[in-house]
């Protein structure tokens, strides 16, 4: 499945138990996500989109939009590997 912001936002809403989500809201500061929430979200996104997000990268992902961009970048790199 091709990653899209709408799907990652939906997954974020479900994981955090929210009715709505601004994809630019800070996951920790604005939405009060805890580290376990972020780890579970990342695990779900990795499984859904067949990507791997390095553990050291997780703290740098601040919003659902940044998570989407990271996944999209990985999918693009996988689709067009370097020569």
FENLIN-V599926 format. One record per residue. N is the residue number from 1. RES is the residue in one letter. OMEGA is omega in whole degrees, -180 to 180 (* if undefined). D_CENTER is the distance of its C-alpha to the mean C-alpha in Angstrom with 1 decimal. Layout:
N;RES;OMEGA;D_CENTER, N;RES;OMEGA;D_CENTER
//
This chain:
1;X;178;14.4, 2;X;-180;13.3, 3;X;174;9.7, 4;X;-175;10.2, 5;X;-179;9.0, 6;X;-179;11.0, 7;X;179;9.6, 8;X;175;6.0, 9;X;178;8.1, 10;X;180;10.3, 11;X;178;8.3, 12;X;178;7.5, 13;X;-179;11.2, 14;X;-178;12.4, 15;X;-177;10.9, 16;X;178;12.4, 17;X;-178;15.4, 18;X;175;15.4, 19;X;180;17.5, 20;X;-177;15.9, 21;X;169;13.1, 22;X;-176;13.5, 23;X;178;10.2, 24;X;177;11.9, 25;X;179;12.7, 26;X;-175;12.1, 27;X;-177;10.2, 28;X;-174;13.1, 29;X;-176;16.0, 30;X;-173;15.8, 31;X;176;14.2, 32;X;177;15.6, 33;X;176;12.8, 34;X;-177;14.4, 35;X;178;13.4, 36;X;177;13.8, 37;X;-178;11.4, 38;X;179;8.6, 39;X;178;9.9, 40;X;178;10.2, 41;X;-180;6.7, 42;X;179;5.8, 43;X;179;9.1, 44;X;180;8.7, 45;X;178;6.0, 46;X;-180;8.4, 47;X;-176;11.2, 48;X;-174;10.6, 49;X;177;10.1, 50;X;176;12.4, 51;X;174;10.7, 52;X;178;11.0, 53;X;-178;9.1, 54;X;-179;12.1, 55;X;-178;12.8, 56;X;178;14.1, 57;X;-173;11.0, 58;X;-179;9.0, 59;X;-179;11.4, 60;X;-180;11.1, 61;X;-173;7.6, 62;X;-175;9.2, 63;X;175;7.8, 64;X;179;5.5, 65;X;178;7.4, 66;X;176;6.9, 67;X;177;3.3, 68;X;-178;5.2, 69;X;179;8.1, 70;X;180;7.3, 71;X;179;6.9, 72;X;178;9.8, 73;X;179;11.7, 74;X;180;11.7, 75;X;179;12.8, 76;X;180;15.4, 77;X;180;16.7, 78;X;-179;17.1, 79;X;-178;18.9, 80;X;-178;21.1, 81;X;180;21.8, 82;X;-179;23.9, 83;X;*;27.6
//
